[in-house]
Amino acid sequence: MQARDGRLEARIHIPDSAQALVFSFRPRYKVDNNGDKGYVIPLCAADNTALPGARAAMGYFYLRGRSQADIKIKHDVSDALALIESDITAHPKLKKAYWRLYVDASYRNEPEAGRDLVRAEIAQLESQRDLDGSQLSSLQHFHSLLWD
C-alpha cells in the first residue's frame, strides 16, 4: 500500500475464479476489523450485481474462513446461511460446492430443524446408485452428525 493524497492505495490482481474478497488490515499489529463486521466484499459484474457464488463465498467465510484467517468478526450464523441459500437458489449449480457446508452449519446452529435437513439429505443420497467419492464422503459426514 502507498499513501497518496491522504489515502492508502493498493493494486491487487483478482483471479477469474474469485467470488468475494476479504481484507485484513493490521496497522501496527492491531487488527482493524471494521467494527466487528470485517471487510468481506462480494465481487460484482459490470451491472453491479453480485457474481454467482459471491454471496455463498461470503457465507462460507463467515462460517469457516474467519477463524482460519484469524480475523475477529461477529456474524450471525443464520445470516451466513441465508447468504449461501440465496445464492444456491439463484444459481443451482452452486449446490455441489456449498450444500454440505450449508447442511452441516444448519444442523450445528439449530439441531432440531437441522436434524430434519440432515435426514432428508441422507435419504436423498441413499436413494441414488453409484455415488461418487464426494457424495460418499457427504453421506458418511451426515451420518456422523446424527451419531453425536
N, C-alpha and C positions, 0 to 999 in steps of 0.2 A: 504494500500500500504506500501511496505517496500523498503527502499533504499538498493540496492545490486550492487556492482561493478559500482557505478556511475549512476545507472539506478533505476527507480522505478518499482517494480514488484508487481503484484497482481494476485490472483486466483479468478475466478468467475465461478459460475455454470450457464450454459446456458440451459434453458428448451428446451425440444424437440420441442415445438411449436414455438420457436423463429425463426424469419426470418432475422432480422437485429439487430444490436446493435448501441446504441447511448451513447456516453460517454460525460460527462460534467466535466471538470477539473476546480477546483476553488482554486488555491493556494492563500492562504492569502486573501480569499474573493474576489478575482478578477477572473473573468471567462476567461479561455483560450479557445477561440472559433476557434482556428486553422486558423487564418487569415480570419475570416468571413465564412469559409467553414464548420465548425463544425467537429465533429468526428462521422460520420454516416457510418457504415460499414456493407456491406451485409455479411450474413453467407454463406459459400461455402461448397460444397460437397468435398469428398476426391480428386476428379479430378480438384479442384479449380474453378469449375463453380458455379455460384450463385444458391442457393437453390430456388425452385419455391416459389414465393412470396417475395423474398428478395428485388428485385428492387421496387415492388409495396409498400412494407413496408417502404422503403426509401422515395418514393414519398409521401406516407401518412404522414410521419414525416415532410417532408419539407413543406407540405401544412397545416397540422393541429397540429402536435405534438410539434413543436419547441416553439410555444407560451405557450403551457401548461407546458413545461419543463423549461421555462424561459431561453432559450438558444438563444442568439442573433446571428443568422447566416443569410447570404444572399443566396438565391437560386431562380433562375428564375422559375416562375410558369410553363412555357412551358416545361422546363426540367423535373420538377417533374411529370407533366402529361405524358411526354414521358416514364419515368420510369414505371409508372403504366400501360400505354398502352402496352409497350413491354412485360411486364410480363403477362398481360391478353391474349395477342396474343399467346405467347408461352405456356401458361397454362390456357386454357379457364375456368377451374373450379374456378379460382380466381375471375371471373367476379362478382359472387354473393357478395363477400366480398368488392370489391373495385369500382364497377361500379357507384354506387350512388355518391360517392366522386368524381370520375372522371368527371361525367356529371356536377355536381354542380360546381366544380372548373373550368371546361372548360367554362361554362356559365359566371362565375364571371370574368374570365380572358379575354375572348373575347366574349362579349354579342351577337354580330351579328352572329358569327359562332356557338356559344354555344346554341343560341336560336333554331337553326335547330336541334341540337342534343337533346335538351330537348323535343322539339315537337315530334321527332321520338320516343323517349323513352316513352312519354305519349301515343302515338298511339299504340306502341307495347304492353304496359301494358293494355290499354283499350281493346285491341283485345282478351285478354285472359279471360277465365272463371275461376271462383273460385280462385281469388288472395289470397295469404296468407297475414298475418299481415305485414310482411316486404315489400311485393310488394305494399300493400295498402298505407303504410307509404311513400314509394318512390313516388307513384303516386300523393299523396297529396303534397309532398315536391316539385315535379317538377311543378305541377300547381302553387304552391305559388311563385316559381321563376318567372313565366311569369306574375303574378299579380302585382309584384312590379313595 
